[in-house]
């Protein structure tokens, strides 16, 4: 059974920071994101090149980092 998400949406909104990501030794930044599905996490969209057998090929990057269980968090938390 999956564990519930240990943080609230409010905590995520107040404290989540962009994450550094390295792909093929190229630095990128994954931005904080609230996905349309209701999940919380980070998103990176970009392009870079990768060498294959001495040839450079262009690649497109689409990366989602999703906090497990965040989709089930209440959509709007009521004030305490």
Beta strands, then each sheet from edge to edge (+ up, - down):
strand 1: 19-23
strand 2: 26-34
strand 3: 40-52
strand 4: 55-66
sheet 1: 1+ 2- 3+ 4-
end
